[in-house]
Amino acid sequence: MNNTSQIGVLGLGAYVPERVLTNHDLEKMIDTSDEWITTRTGIKERRIASEGEASSDLGAKAALKALEDAKVDPAEIDAIVVATLSPDHIFPATACIIQEKIGAVKAAAFDLSAGCSGFVYALAVAYGLVQTGLEKVLVIGAETISRFVNWQDRSTCVLFGDGAGAVVLGRVERGGILGFDLGADGSGHSILNIPVGGSREPITPENLAQNRHYLYMVGSEVFRFAVRTVPRTSRKALKKAGLEVGDVDWLIPHQANTRIIDAAVNLMGIESEKVVVNLDKYGNTSAASIPIAWAEAAEDGRIKRGDKLLLVGFGAGLTWASMVLEY
Ligand code: UT7
């Protein structure tokens, strides 16, 4: 489009925990079935962090892979932006913990809260940081949502998984970020949240007993919002990039539900062969889902350097974010 075209991805990496939890495992834990989960969501299994493994541990492993891919030393990183809705602590930022773990000694570090849109929001923020003078920024989506779901609540616990993905952003010779669109509709803040544990409603024995410290979601409303929003934000990002839907080599949507992806893809008129989907293996990993899908498709050779990618996220806030870039 314009002078935005010179900032792009130097390296990419992802990490998922080893433990696999299948739909059949869930059948033994709660009143659900592989058939319900598969037909309603497309998910077959998800990864679960081991005891003592937190978002910073997953994020640090993904970050080290991205740094290796970029051939960049951690000490060269100027800033770390971590998108997460499952941080190690309310404070300090998970980004600071990752900074120490990977030895990014000169990096500024902060977290960004934009739900499942967080990774694309963080990429846009990192783009701004590089545009205004920083050289290399690490962008990480890292989640251990398994710690925040109620494992007795079948309407939510079957959906989510743990994992992390990361990119190193910096100056590139050609291509890079071509356009993006970010947005929010705060009137939907209460349909996807963790009600208790913040300053609005601190933890008490009573609200703990009511399980209100776990993730809460009105799934059907989020579903409708997502199908409406994905095509709209994608069109805006494509317009800013000066591209048409037909120019996109790969769509990498947030991996929440195959029915959401299929409906949005139909509305957008993108061929299904151009859509990266891996939620069958990992479930919804929130801010980590886009970079995990991207890294996996790059590693197996589907996505190649020079390909034009459309990333689209949506989630808590409610928020949405899309970005067009040449990888
Ligand atoms: O990352 C962004 C945030 N999240 C999302 O994007 C999720 C968006 N929403 C969705 O993906 C879908 O709304 C869900 C997968 C969460 C739910 O699918 P749905 O088609 O909207 O189902 P529903 O919530 O309307 O539930 C239908 C039925 C209910 O039974 P009744 O009331 O019709 O008898 C539920 O009790 O399915 C039942 N149900 C289950 N049955 C077996 C709900 N969860 C389960 C389950 N196993 N795990």
Boltz pocket constraint, residues with backbone or C-beta under 6 A from the ligand:
constraints:
  - pocket:
      binder: B
      contacts: [[A, 31], [A, 32], [A, 33], [A, 36], [A, 37], [A, 40], [A, 41], [A, 116], [A, 154], [A, 155], [A, 156], [A, 158], [A, 159], [A, 192], [A, 218], [A, 219], [A, 220], [A, 221], [A, 222], [A, 223], [A, 226], [A, 254], [A, 256], [A, 257], [A, 284], [A, 286], [A, 314], [A, 315], [A, 316]]
      max_distance: 6.0
